[in-house]
């Protein structure tokens, strides 16, 4: 019985795979042994005497199972760690992540006209200065700031209304006094005329 090394090599070349992936039919060895060209090998492949073996399964089920367990916090104790705390989760990476979250929120709020550009700039610089540790704190600060601004505006409007009211009252009083004075003068003039006629 021949080793069929040539046929295996030619079949691997024709099917574009490795020699280990080539299956030769053991019942048709004599026919396969006669095939000494690529053309003959192609014919054998067509007839099904030479087949390319399927790709071996490389299951990821165990990997998925372990990943699920790690998400729950298993297998992550001191014994499983190789790098330092900083190497595993860099402080800079955390900072970059936090800055991007805060800046994205500020940008959205500005585009939605929830904050004006002056407040945006103030909060942007505060975020850069490490004032807000997360998104929730920033949102609370914005709400507080807006409420404060609304209250200040309301008080200013009330003060303005009060000033206008006082001004109007003063004006009316002055008008009344002038009218009273004029009336008194007219009455006096009439009395003087009456006295003069007598």
Order of alpha helices (4+ residues) and beta strands (2+ residues): alpha-beta-alpha-alpha-beta-alpha-alpha-alpha-alpha-alpha
